[in-house]
Each structure stands twice: as structure tokens, then as C-alpha cells.
Amino acid sequence: MFKHHELRLVEPAFGSTLTDLIIELDHLRKKRLAGTTHPRIFFQLKNIFHTLESIASARIEGNRTTIAEFIESKLEDKANPDEKIIEIRNMEKAMDFIDKQIDSHPINRAFVSELHKIVAAGLSPDKEGDATPGAYRSQNVKITNAAHTPPDVSQVQSYMETLFSFIAQKHPSKYDLLKTAIAHHRFVWVHPFKNGNGRTVRLFTYAMLVHQGFNIKKGRIVNPAAVFCADRDKYYEYLAKADEGSDQAILLWCEYVLSGLKGEIEKIDRLLDYGYLSEKILLPAIDVSLDRKIIIDSEAKILKIAIHKQKFKAGDLTELFPGKHASEISRMLRLLKEKKMIVPDSPEARSYFISFHNNYLLRGVITMLGKNGFLPVKDR
């Protein structure tokens, strides 16, 4: 049976763990990030973590596609992928939409409806799609394996309007993260769409965090689905606890969300340290690619120079290949450009960066991210 609970901010006790988390996360949000990783490389990492976020969110809903399987599908770029792959690609597209629109678009019904349309695109309504993408459900629903009964269909619009008003209401910034956690639960509690609510709410949460300043434009990568994906049963357990509606239950839910978020942000921020990124991820990724015969030895040498210098020129390679004519070095660079493993700094420039997001080097990068704790345990 449905039971109404008022949507509200709940004040944590001053000396609580939750208050400490809010203070620490607020510090991370305002902290000036001045790492040594070049933006051209950091943005490639952002794209990889968008992929990981998308896979994680789909897996919470039962999509069993592994990271390795999805990476292979990206590299092969099949014309007619199965629905499991389309579901994850839709999540990537939705995250890109958020990154591009968030500065100019408030988080309201139109914004959330657009997210849901992207999530459901190309998917069968009897599977992971929806017969009316972007529109609120037109019938009552039950949430699988949940005691909570969502509100009657006649109340959905009213509850969602209240949620958007709650988000838009001006509160001191110290409440931003509490609002994000509470809004996530409330969205799931209302269950506004017939299908795709879980994927949409995690995008909705990502959008709120980006809106609050946790965004790539400030040098930050956030990966909130990793919090929920780390232990799917725990995620549902805390959601169910928050369904009780008591202050204590809501605060427990908020502590669970913000604790996980803090851990994820601190972990990913290590990649701003280029010494760490190059030694632990990128250079070993080249060795992985060489072992798998994706590249040959001469290419590996060039790519390692690219990693050491971040931005390199053809002249930086002369000591690597003594006796080779400049035309031979130019040919090797041209072949790497054709493989999309290096990219020029600009159309006119004669300097290059390594490129690993959309080519076979990505396999090695993913392997090393897994070995260094950046992937869910089950995918390492």
C-alpha cells in the first residue's frame, strides 16, 4: 500500500559522520584542481569514465554486458548491435547531453523527459525501452523485489512538480549534496516512468552533481553510478530503508550516497597527477598492447615518448631511431595517426598527443585501470 512522505531537507547532527562528509565534499568541490595531466589527456579519461558509468548503471538493472564486451563492441562498431549494447550507448549519449546542456538548462520536467527519451531510444518497450519515451507513466506500477508501492498514476505529475520545486528552491550551498541524495531517492520513490527509472535517476543525479560544480570544466570527473554499482544489494537496501520516510532513514541513505561519492571522487582525482597516471596506467597499457600484438616494437617506443612528454614532436624521436631518415619517422607517425593512436595538437600543428579512447590501445588502458582499482571488483 502506498504511504505518503513529505519531501523535505533533513538536518544531520553537527557532530555526525554525515556532516563531516558534507564538509569534506564541499571542500573537494571548491578545491582548485591544478594537476599535471594535460587537458587533452584528461578529457580522454573523462570519455572512458563516461563509458564505465554507463556500463555500471545498466548493470544495476540486470544488463550483464562486461566492460571487455562493450569495449570490443565500440572498437568493432557493428551496424546492428544487440539491445544490451544499445542500452549502454544510450547512457553514454545521455551523459554527453548533460555535459553540453547543464549550464543552459535547469533540471526540470523537460530536461528529465529528454534524458528518458535518450535512455529508451531504440529499445523494445517489452524489454528496456518504453512505449511512450519521455512521458510519465499512464498506469500504476510495482517495483520488482521492493516493499514500496509508488504513488497512484494520478499523483505522479504533482509529486514530480514538487521534486523539481525542491531542486530549484534556493538553499545555502551546504545543502546541495543532501538535496542530491534526497532527490535521487524521491525520484525512485515516485517512479515516474513505466520503465527506465533506474537509469534515468542515475543520470539525473549526475546532472545535479555537475550543476553543483562537480564537472569536467573544473577538471573533475564524477562517476556516481560506481557508488551504487559497487554493491547492488546494498544500494537497494538503503533505498528501501529510505522508503520508511523517517528522518533517521533519510539520513542513513544520504550518508551511504555521500560516503561512496567521496571515495569515488578521491580515487579518480589521483589521475590528475601525471606521474601516477603515466607510471601506473598509460605506460603499462602500452606494454599490454605490445604483448597482445596490437602494436609493434617501434610503435610502442613512439607511444612511450608520447606518454613521457604528453605533447611531442617528430624531432623528439631522432634519438630513438638513430640513422633513420626524417621521411621514415614521418611515415611511422602517419601510420599511428591512421590508427588513431596519436592525434595532432591542431590541424596546422606539428606536435602530437597520444590517443587511447577510441582505438585498440583502450584495451590496455582498461586493463590497467582494473589492476589499479578503478573498476568494479567483478570486472577487474
C-alpha positions in Angstrom: 0.0 0.0 0.0 1.2 3.5 -0.9 2.2 5.7 2.0 2.8 9.5 1.6 6.0 11.1 2.9 6.7 14.8 2.8 9.7 15.8 0.7 12.0 17.9 2.9 15.6 18.6 3.8 16.7 16.7 6.9 19.3 18.3 9.1 22.1 16.0 10.2 23.6 16.4 13.7 26.6 18.8 13.8 28.9 16.0 15.1 27.7 13.3 12.8 29.6 11.4 10.2 27.3 12.8 7.5 28.1 16.4 8.5 31.8 15.5 8.2 31.2 14.1 4.7 29.3 17.2 3.6 32.2 19.4 4.7 34.8 17.2 3.0 32.8 17.0 -0.2 32.2 20.7 -0.2 36.0 21.2 0.1 36.6 18.9 -2.8 34.0 20.8 -4.9 35.7 24.1 -4.3 39.3 22.8 -4.4 41.2 24.3 -7.3 42.4 21.4 -9.4 45.9 22.1 -10.8 47.2 18.6 -11.7 50.0 17.8 -14.1 47.9 15.8 -16.5 47.4 17.8 -19.8 43.7 18.6 -20.5 43.9 16.7 -23.9 44.7 13.5 -22.0 42.4 14.2 -19.1 39.4 14.7 -21.4 40.1 11.2 -22.9 39.9 9.8 -19.4 36.6 11.6 -19.0 35.2 9.8 -22.0 36.4 6.5 -20.6 34.7 7.1 -17.3 31.5 8.1 -19.1 31.7 4.6 -20.6 32.3 3.0 -17.3 29.5 5.0 -15.7 27.1 3.9 -18.5 28.0 0.2 -18.1 27.7 0.4 -14.3 24.3 2.0 -14.5 23.0 -0.6 -17.0 24.4 -3.5 -14.9 22.5 -2.4 -11.9 19.3 -3.0 -13.9 20.5 -6.5 -14.9 22.4 -5.9 -18.1 25.2 -8.4 -17.9 27.5 -6.9 -20.6 31.0 -6.8 -19.3 33.4 -3.9 -19.7 35.5 -6.0 -22.1 32.5 -6.9 -24.2 31.3 -3.4 -24.5 34.8 -2.1 -25.3 35.1 -4.7 -28.1 31.7 -3.6 -29.5 32.9 0.1 -29.6 36.1 -0.9 -31.4 34.2 -3.2 -33.9 31.4 -0.6 -34.3 28.9 -3.1 -35.5 26.0 -1.6 -37.6 23.2 -3.6 -35.7 24.3 -4.1 -32.1 22.0 -6.0 -29.7 19.8 -4.2 -27.3 22.2 -4.7 -24.4 24.8 -2.7 -26.2 22.3 0.0 -27.4 21.2 0.4 -23.7 24.8 1.3 -22.7 25.4 3.5 -25.7 22.2 5.4 -24.9 23.6 6.1 -21.4 26.8 7.5 -22.9 24.8 9.8 -25.2 22.7 11.0 -22.2 25.8 11.8 -20.2 27.2 13.8 -23.2 23.8 15.6 -23.4 24.1 16.5 -19.7 27.7 17.9 -20.1 26.6 20.0 -23.1 23.3 21.3 -21.7 23.7 21.6 -18.0 24.9 25.2 -18.0 22.0 26.4 -20.0 19.2 24.1 -18.9 17.5 23.9 -15.5 16.8 20.4 -14.1 13.1 20.3 -14.8 10.5 18.1 -16.4 11.6 19.0 -20.0 15.2 18.1 -19.1 14.3 14.8 -17.4 11.9 13.9 -20.2 14.7 14.4 -22.7 17.0 12.1 -20.6 14.4 9.4 -20.6 13.9 9.7 -24.4 17.7 9.2 -24.9 17.7 6.3 -22.4 14.8 4.5 -24.1 15.8 5.2 -27.7 15.9 2.1 -29.9 14.9 -0.3 -27.1 11.9 -2.6 -27.1 9.1 -1.5 -24.8 8.7 -5.0 -23.5 12.4 -5.1 -22.6 14.4 -2.0 -21.5 12.5 0.6 -23.6 9.3 2.4 -23.1 6.3 2.8 -25.4 6.0 6.5 -24.6 9.6 7.8 -24.1 9.7 11.0 -22.1 6.1 10.8 -20.9 5.1 9.9 -17.4 3.6 6.5 -16.8 -0.1 6.1 -17.6 -0.7 3.2 -15.2 0.1 2.1 -11.7 3.3 0.0 -11.3 5.0 -2.2 -8.8 8.8 -2.1 -8.2 10.3 -5.6 -8.5 11.5 -7.0 -5.2 10.5 -3.8 -3.3 8.0 -3.4 -0.5 7.3 0.2 -1.5 4.3 0.9 -3.7 4.8 4.0 -5.9 2.1 6.7 -5.9 -1.1 6.3 -7.9 -0.7 7.4 -11.6 -3.0 10.4 -10.9 -0.4 11.8 -8.4 2.8 11.4 -10.5 2.8 14.8 -12.1 2.1 16.5 -8.7 4.9 14.7 -7.0 7.4 15.4 -9.8 6.5 19.1 -9.8 7.2 19.1 -6.0 10.5 17.4 -6.7 11.6 20.0 -9.3 10.5 22.8 -7.0 12.6 21.2 -4.2 15.6 21.2 -6.5 15.1 24.7 -7.7 14.5 26.2 -4.2 17.3 28.4 -3.0 19.1 26.8 -0.1 22.6 27.6 1.2 25.2 25.6 -0.8 26.0 23.5 2.2 22.7 21.7 1.5 23.5 20.9 -2.2 24.7 17.4 -1.6 22.0 16.5 0.8 19.5 17.7 -1.8 21.1 15.5 -4.4 20.9 12.3 -2.3 17.3 13.1 -1.2 16.2 13.9 -4.7 17.7 10.6 -6.0 15.6 8.6 -3.5 12.5 10.7 -4.2 12.7 10.1 -7.9 12.9 6.4 -7.4 10.1 6.6 -4.8 7.8 8.3 -7.3 8.8 6.0 -10.2 7.5 8.5 -12.8 8.1 6.4 -15.9 6.8 3.0 -16.9 10.4 1.7 -17.5 13.9 3.1 -17.3 13.5 4.9 -14.0 16.8 3.5 -12.5 18.9 4.5 -15.5 17.2 7.9 -15.7 17.6 8.7 -11.9 21.3 8.0 -12.0 21.7 10.4 -15.0 19.5 12.8 -13.0 21.9 12.5 -10.1 24.9 13.0 -12.3 23.2 16.2 -13.7 22.7 17.5 -10.2 26.3 17.0 -9.3 27.6 18.6 -12.5 25.2 21.5 -11.9 26.7 22.0 -8.4 30.3 22.3 -9.7 31.5 18.7 -9.9 32.2 18.9 -13.6 34.8 18.3 -16.2 35.1 22.1 -16.9 36.6 22.4 -13.5 38.9 19.4 -14.0 36.7 17.0 -12.1 35.4 13.6 -13.2 32.4 12.2 -11.3 31.2 8.6 -11.5 28.2 8.3 -9.3 26.9 5.0 -10.7 30.1 3.4 -9.4 28.8 4.1 -5.9 25.6 2.2 -6.5 27.2 -0.5 -8.7 29.8 -1.4 -6.1 27.2 -3.4 -4.2 23.8 -3.6 -6.0 22.1 -5.2 -3.0 23.4 -2.5 -0.6 22.0 0.1 -3.0 18.6 -1.4 -2.9 18.8 -2.0 0.8 19.4 1.7 1.5 16.8 2.8 -0.9 14.3 0.5 0.9 15.3 1.9 4.2 14.8 5.5 3.0 11.3 4.4 1.8 10.3 4.4 5.5 10.4 8.2 5.3 11.7 8.9 8.8 14.5 11.4 9.4 16.9 8.7 10.6 16.2 6.6 7.5 16.7 9.5 5.1 20.0 10.5 6.8 21.3 6.9 6.6 20.6 7.0 2.9 22.4 10.3 2.5 25.4 9.0 4.4 25.5 6.0 2.2 25.4 8.1 -1.0 27.9 10.8 0.1 30.4 8.3 1.6 30.5 6.4 -1.7 30.7 9.6 -3.7 33.6 10.9 -1.7 35.6 7.7 -2.2 35.0 7.7 -6.0 36.0 11.4 -6.4 39.2 11.0 -4.4 40.1 7.9 -6.3 39.6 9.4 -9.8 41.3 12.7 -8.8 44.5 10.7 -8.5 44.6 10.7 -12.3 45.3 14.4 -12.3 48.8 13.5 -11.1 50.5 12.7 -14.3 53.3 10.9 -12.6 50.7 8.4 -11.2 48.7 8.2 -14.4 51.7 7.6 -16.7 53.5 5.1 -14.5 50.5 3.1 -13.3 48.1 3.3 -16.2 49.5 4.6 -19.6 53.0 3.1 -19.8 51.9 -0.4 -18.6 48.9 -0.1 -21.1 51.5 0.2 -23.9 53.2 -3.0 -22.7 49.8 -4.7 -22.7 49.2 -3.6 -26.2 52.6 -4.8 -27.3 52.2 -8.2 -25.6 48.8 -8.6 -27.4 50.5 -7.7 -30.7 48.2 -4.7 -31.2 51.3 -2.6 -31.9 54.8 -3.4 -32.9 58.0 -2.5 -31.0 58.8 0.7 -33.0 55.2 2.0 -32.4 55.5 1.2 -28.7 58.7 3.2 -28.5 57.0 6.2 -30.1 53.9 5.9 -27.9 56.1 5.8 -24.8 57.8 9.0 -25.8 54.3 10.5 -26.4 53.4 9.5 -22.8 56.6 10.7 -21.2 56.3 14.1 -22.9 52.5 14.4 -23.1 53.0 16.6 -26.2 55.8 15.6 -28.6 57.2 16.5 -32.0 58.8 14.3 -34.7 62.2 15.7 -33.6 61.8 14.1 -30.2 62.1 10.7 -31.9 65.5 11.1 -33.6 67.4 9.6 -30.6 65.0 6.6 -30.6 65.8 5.7 -34.3 69.4 6.7 -35.0 70.3 6.6 -38.6 66.6 6.7 -39.8 65.8 9.4 -42.3 63.2 12.0 -41.3 60.9 10.7 -44.0 60.9 7.2 -42.4 60.0 8.8 -39.0 57.2 10.8 -40.7 55.9 7.5 -42.2 55.7 5.9 -38.8 53.9 8.9 -37.4 51.5 8.8 -40.3 50.7 5.1 -39.7 50.0 5.9 -36.0 47.7 8.8 -37.0 45.8 6.4 -39.3 45.4 4.0 -36.4 44.1 7.0 -34.4 46.8 6.2 -31.7 48.2 9.7 -31.9 46.4 13.0 -32.8 47.9 16.3 -33.9 47.7 19.2 -31.5 45.8 21.1 -34.2 45.3 20.8 -37.9 48.3 23.0 -38.6 50.5 21.9 -35.7 53.4 19.6 -35.9 53.1 18.3 -32.3 51.1 15.3 -31.2 49.4 13.7 -28.2 48.7 10.0 -27.6 45.2 8.9 -28.3 43.7 6.0 -26.4 40.0 6.5 -26.1 38.7 5.2 -29.4 41.2 2.7 -30.7 42.8 -0.6 -29.6 45.0 1.0 -27.0 41.9 1.3 -25.0 42.0 -2.4 -24.1 45.3 -1.9 -22.4 44.2 1.3 -20.6 41.1 -0.5 -19.3 43.2 -3.5 -18.2 45.5 -1.2 -16.1 42.5 0.8 -14.7 41.2 -2.5 -13.4 44.5 -3.5 -11.9 44.7 -0.2 -10.0 41.2 -0.4 -8.5 39.2 1.9 -10.9 36.7 -0.8 -12.0 34.1 -2.7 -10.0 35.6 -5.8 -8.4 33.6 -8.1 -10.6 35.1 -6.6 -13.8 38.7 -6.5 -12.7 
